[in-house]
Amino acid sequence: MTAAVIAIDAGQTGIKVRVREHDFVFPGIRTGEPLIPQLAAVTRAAIERTGAEVSVVSAGVSGLTTRESDAAALLARIDDPAVREVILAHDSTTSFLGALGDTRGAVVAAGTGVVTLAVGASRVARVDGWGYLMGDAGSGYWIGRESLDAVMREYDGRGPATALRTVAEERWPDLSQAYIQLQSDPERVSVIASFAAHVSRLATEGDAVSQDITVRAGGELAHSVETALRHVRSDEPGEQFAACAIGGVFRSPQLREAFASHIAASEFDVTLVEPLGHGIDGAAALADLAPQHPLAHAVSIAYV
C-alpha cells in the first residue's frame, strides 16, 4: 500500500481531516493555546484512527500567523518516522485552491470573519482578514455589530424603527443593560455574529434597516475583491479573472445580489463562479502545488 497524504482544514469551529478519501471532524482550534501541538495531536489521532502509513501532512489553518507558520516545528512534534514532509499554509491559500484551483481570480470567504485572496499571473494579494476589532468588513460579525448599533439607535431615538429590536429584546429584555451583559460574555463574538442570520431573514421580510445593512455588507465584500484584483492584475491585455464567494454570509440572497451587482459594475473582466470544492480540497492540493506557482511563497514546507 502506498503512503498516504493527510489533508487538514483547521478552523475555530472544527478541524476537518481527510485520509485516503475518508473525512473526519475534530474539535476546532483553541485560539488561547499554542497551535502546533494541537495540529500534531490531530495528525497523530487521524493516523491512529485510520491505521494509514502517512508520508505527507498538508494543512490549511485559520488565522495562521507568521510565527506559527513553522512546518519544521510541526514535523518534529508529529514525531512519526513515516511522515517525511509537512506543508503548512494560511486557510486563505487553501480556500483559494479548493474554490478556484489553478485559476486567476479572487476568493472571498465570509463567515464570522472574512478574508479575501487574489492570485494573478505572478502576484498574490490578501485583503482584510484583520479580525473583528480591526477589520472583517462585511463579515457575520460586522453585520451583527451593525444590527446591534441600529437597535440601540432606535432605542435612543437616534435612528429608525427596525424589527431587529424585537430580536435583541428576546435575548436582552432590558436593552439598557444589554451592553454590560454582552461585554462580560466570553462568547460575545459569536453572539454578535449570530445576529447576521436575523438580518438576512428580516431583510427578506422587508425590514428597511436590515436591507440597508445587507446591501452595505455586500458592497464591502465586493470592494475587498476589487481591491485584491487591483493588486494582482498584470499589463496583459484582455486579462480575465474568476471570483468566488464562499461562507455562511453568502446564504443571504439580498447580500449575494448586492455583491454580484458591485462585481458586475467592476472595472475588471471578472466572472462570478461557483466553487470547485472546499477548504479540505485545497489543503489536499497543497501537496501538489508547483514551486513556481504564485502561492508557493506563502507556504511553509519541511522535509526529513
ChimeraX attribute file (.defattr): number of C-alpha atoms within 10 A of each C-alpha:
attribute: neighborCount
match mode: 1-to-1
recipient: residues
	/A:1	5
	/A:2	8
	/A:3	13
	/A:4	17
	/A:5	22
	/A:6	28
	/A:7	29
	/A:8	31
	/A:9	28
	/A:10	29
	/A:11	21
	/A:12	13
	/A:13	12
	/A:14	14
	/A:15	21
	/A:16	21
	/A:17	24
	/A:18	20
	/A:19	22
	/A:20	13
	/A:21	10
	/A:22	9
	/A:23	14
	/A:24	13
	/A:25	16
	/A:26	15
	/A:27	13
	/A:28	15
	/A:29	20
	/A:30	13
	/A:31	11
	/A:32	6
	/A:33	9
	/A:34	11
	/A:35	17
	/A:36	18
	/A:37	14
	/A:38	16
	/A:39	20
	/A:40	19
	/A:41	13
	/A:42	20
	/A:43	23
	/A:44	15
	/A:45	13
	/A:46	21
	/A:47	17
	/A:48	11
	/A:49	11
	/A:50	12
	/A:51	10
	/A:52	18
	/A:53	19
	/A:54	24
	/A:55	17
	/A:56	21
	/A:57	28
	/A:58	27
	/A:59	33
	/A:60	28
	/A:61	27
	/A:62	20
	/A:63	20
	/A:64	18
	/A:65	12
	/A:66	11
	/A:67	6
	/A:68	16
	/A:69	21
	/A:70	20
	/A:71	23
	/A:72	18
	/A:73	15
	/A:74	24
	/A:75	24
	/A:76	16
	/A:77	17
	/A:78	20
	/A:79	11
	/A:80	15
	/A:81	12
	/A:82	14
	/A:83	21
	/A:84	14
	/A:85	20
	/A:86	26
	/A:87	25
	/A:88	28
	/A:89	30
	/A:90	22
	/A:91	25
	/A:92	26
	/A:93	28
	/A:94	30
	/A:95	29
	/A:96	34
	/A:97	27
	/A:98	23
	/A:99	26
	/A:100	24
	/A:101	17
	/A:102	14
	/A:103	17
	/A:104	23
	/A:105	27
	/A:106	31
	/A:107	30
	/A:108	28
	/A:109	26
	/A:110	23
	/A:111	19
	/A:112	24
	/A:113	23
	/A:114	28
	/A:115	27
	/A:116	29
	/A:117	24
	/A:118	32
	/A:119	28
	/A:120	23
	/A:121	15
	/A:122	13
	/A:123	16
	/A:124	24
	/A:125	18
	/A:126	22
	/A:127	21
	/A:128	19
	/A:129	22
	/A:130	14
	/A:131	16
	/A:132	18
	/A:133	8
	/A:134	9
	/A:135	17
	/A:136	26
	/A:137	26
	/A:138	30
	/A:139	30
	/A:140	30
	/A:141	30
	/A:142	23
	/A:143	29
	/A:144	25
	/A:145	20
	/A:146	21
	/A:147	26
	/A:148	19
	/A:149	13
	/A:150	22
	/A:151	26
	/A:152	19
	/A:153	16
	/A:154	16
	/A:155	16
	/A:156	10
	/A:157	10
	/A:158	11
	/A:159	14
	/A:160	12
	/A:161	16
	/A:162	19
	/A:163	18
	/A:164	21
	/A:165	19
	/A:166	12
	/A:167	16
	/A:168	19
	/A:169	13
	/A:170	10
	/A:171	11
	/A:172	16
	/A:173	12
	/A:174	10
	/A:175	17
	/A:176	11
	/A:177	10
	/A:178	16
	/A:179	13
	/A:180	10
	/A:181	11
	/A:182	15
	/A:183	11
	/A:184	9
	/A:185	12
	/A:186	9
	/A:187	10
	/A:188	14
	/A:189	18
	/A:190	14
	/A:191	16
	/A:192	20
	/A:193	23
	/A:194	17
	/A:195	23
	/A:196	28
	/A:197	17
	/A:198	19
	/A:199	27
	/A:200	23
	/A:201	17
	/A:202	19
	/A:203	23
	/A:204	16
	/A:205	12
	/A:206	11
	/A:207	17
	/A:208	16
	/A:209	21
	/A:210	26
	/A:211	20
	/A:212	13
	/A:213	23
	/A:214	31
	/A:215	18
	/A:216	18
	/A:217	24
	/A:218	26
	/A:219	23
	/A:220	19
	/A:221	30
	/A:222	26
	/A:223	19
	/A:224	25
	/A:225	30
	/A:226	22
	/A:227	17
	/A:228	25
	/A:229	29
	/A:230	15
	/A:231	16
	/A:232	19
	/A:233	21
	/A:234	14
	/A:235	6
	/A:236	8
	/A:237	6
	/A:238	9
	/A:239	14
	/A:240	15
	/A:241	19
	/A:242	19
	/A:243	27
	/A:244	20
	/A:245	24
	/A:246	19
	/A:247	15
	/A:248	15
	/A:249	28
	/A:250	20
	/A:251	12
	/A:252	18
	/A:253	15
	/A:254	18
	/A:255	25
	/A:256	21
	/A:257	16
	/A:258	20
	/A:259	24
	/A:260	20
	/A:261	14
	/A:262	18
	/A:263	23
	/A:264	15
	/A:265	10
	/A:266	14
	/A:267	9
	/A:268	16
	/A:269	13
	/A:270	20
	/A:271	15
	/A:272	16
	/A:273	13
	/A:274	13
	/A:275	18
	/A:276	14
	/A:277	15
	/A:278	17
	/A:279	26
	/A:280	25
	/A:281	21
	/A:282	29
	/A:283	34
	/A:284	27
	/A:285	17
	/A:286	24
	/A:287	20
	/A:288	9
	/A:289	16
	/A:290	10
	/A:291	10
	/A:292	9
	/A:293	14
	/A:294	16
	/A:295	24
	/A:296	16
	/A:297	11
	/A:298	14
	/A:299	19
	/A:300	17
	/A:301	19
	/A:302	16
	/A:303	12
	/A:304	11
